[in-house]
Amino acid sequence: MLDIKITKAETLKEKPTDESKLGFGRIFTDHMFLMDYDRSYGGTGWHNPRIEPYHPFSIAPGCVVLHYAQEVFEGMKAYRTADNKIQLFRPECNARRYQDSCDRLCIPQIPEEDFVQAVKALVELEKDWVPHTEGATLYIRPFTFATMEQLGVHASTSYTFCIILSPSGAYYATGLAPVRIYVEDEYIRAAPGLTGFAKCGGNYAASIKSGEIAEALGYSQVLWLDGVEHKYVEEVGSMNIFFKIDGKIYTAACTGTVLPGVTRRSIIELCKDWGYEVIEGKLSIDDVMKAGHDGKLEEVFGSGTAAVVSPVKELKYEKDVVLIGDGKIGELTQKLYDTMTGIQWGRIKDTKNWIVPVCQG
């Protein structure tokens, strides 16, 4: 168990008064969690866990992370319920995924219980920052980056683990609006043996080009195909993706090129509970488009921490376009969104033991 030293800020920031204008990732709370790693340090190497006032980092120009991108991160949320309790959604899953990301990037792992304890400690201290507005949350960003000052492509011997918090508005400010998706047929996001399953900045940096292309064409998201044959659907931007075809649910398998989403695994569990057959495997974009034209593509939706569930109304692949469900949200998509958010905000009983309480708000 971590012995966390807390140094409180002498002057607190003014909290937003209009939670409808929070946006995402623009406002940060008063404090941050920090912990250091040095290979020469005794024990696990991780030491000095602490909470300090939010402040900039001071790093050397030759710092490993700036040149070779040795870093990983996570994305989570804290929720305020109607009875003013602050709670997390499956934080142990984020902790395990974080360990996998660290392992792939040769970053020393943080024990699951330490990860969760650090998140809970910071959220409890900053509980007044958890929004009260329906749909708004306190976004949690844990990350680790290499701090060794030395050029050369090899693992750093020192690291910083940090958690910052950002109150964020409802993802759908005007309601659960279906999105239009551009299918990328030239660039790839991941390939076998690379870092597709890890949450590391390099994956997202490589995706920016396609995002710009999609936006220029009027599409808000990019659907990535596999990196070998450019044939099979994998994931969408920062979301996993699901296709309901002829009553069955299809999604790409997590075999190294797809991020194993916490929301994804939760949706799969719910769908199976409700009697749906869920197929995790290869699904070609040609079969998706054909199902759309044949009237068998009933629903398409993305899943992720930010949006929870994101309905899709249109797919564009090369010169072909498929419209889904008359541009309206599907019945299953709506049910999943209502159930997931209901559990997260405490409106629906948690029979899965997915909720981890933090404190009374």
Secondary structure, DSSP 8 states (H G I E B T S, - for coil): ----EE---SS-----S-GGG--SSS---SEEEEEEEETTSSTTSEEEEEEEE-------TTBHHHHH--EEE--EEEEE-TTSEEEEESHHHHHHHHHHHHHHTT-----HHHHHHHHHHHHHHTGGGS--STT-EEEEEEEEEE--B--SSS--SEEEEEEEEEEE--S-TTS---EEEEE-SS--S--TTSSTTS--HHHHHTTHHHHHHHHHTT-SEEEEE-TTTS-BEEEETTEEEEEEETTEEEE---SSSS---HHHHHHHHHHHHTT--EEES--BHHHHHHHHHTT-EEEEEEEETTTEEEEEEEEEETTEEEE-GGGS--HHHHHHHHHHHHHHTTSS--SS--EEEEEE-
